[in-house]
Amino acid sequence: MPPLLNPRTTLFFLCDIQTRFSKAIHAYDQVIVTANKLVKLAKLFNCEVVATTQNARALGPIDPQIDTESLGPLYLGPFDKSRFSMVTPEVKSLLDTRPHVTSVVIFGIESHVCVLQTALSLLELSSTRGKSLIPYLPLDGISSCNSFEVGIAMARMRQAGAVVTSSESLAFELMGDASFPNFKEFSQFVKEQKERTKTAGDILVLGRQATTPSTQSEIAGGVY
């Protein structure tokens, strides 16, 4: 059974949220909303954030709407890649120097490609490093060009041993106890995010206001 999230043993992985994808990804603006929430959460709990880009020369940088600068030294990356998994040789080396890490929160795009292959790579790495490396997947922070892909990818990752959750659930899991000194700051953070969290969940998880993505041909040349 996967352990409860602990800030001291958790990394965040920001997966390929790049400007070029903005017109192709289902509910991209809500992915940005949750990404910023998770960046703030990582900073609140002093967790490092690893970021990657997919072929940045063609697809651009991490979307500047995501406030990675606020992380300071907690921000690791971006690491550019051609493979779909975020676990590149550089990222694997980074994990090797952090043997205390047992949980990785993955958010970004696309659910059935880079997010999926990252989660599976981490689970495979668990077997070689002799210690669990469990992916945690906040469903309100992950999307794809076609929204139907998300549920299929989540079922595959859950079956493999990943934990499917939400940004708010994992936030409270990291907090753990209302008696901790930083709970007041955490509580204020949750209140500030309340409406944005609800909207992102309604759109990305419940699909109440599904947007129509552009055709994949817009980005196919750069990605595949």
Salt bridges, closest charged atoms under 4 A:
ASP16 OD2 - LYS81 NZ 2.80
GLU48 OE1 - ARG98 NE 2.64
ASP96 OD2 - LYS92 NZ 3.23
GLU149 OE2 - HIS112 NE2 3.88
ASP202 OD2 - LYS198 NZ 2.98
ASP202 OD1 - ARG208 NH1 3.28
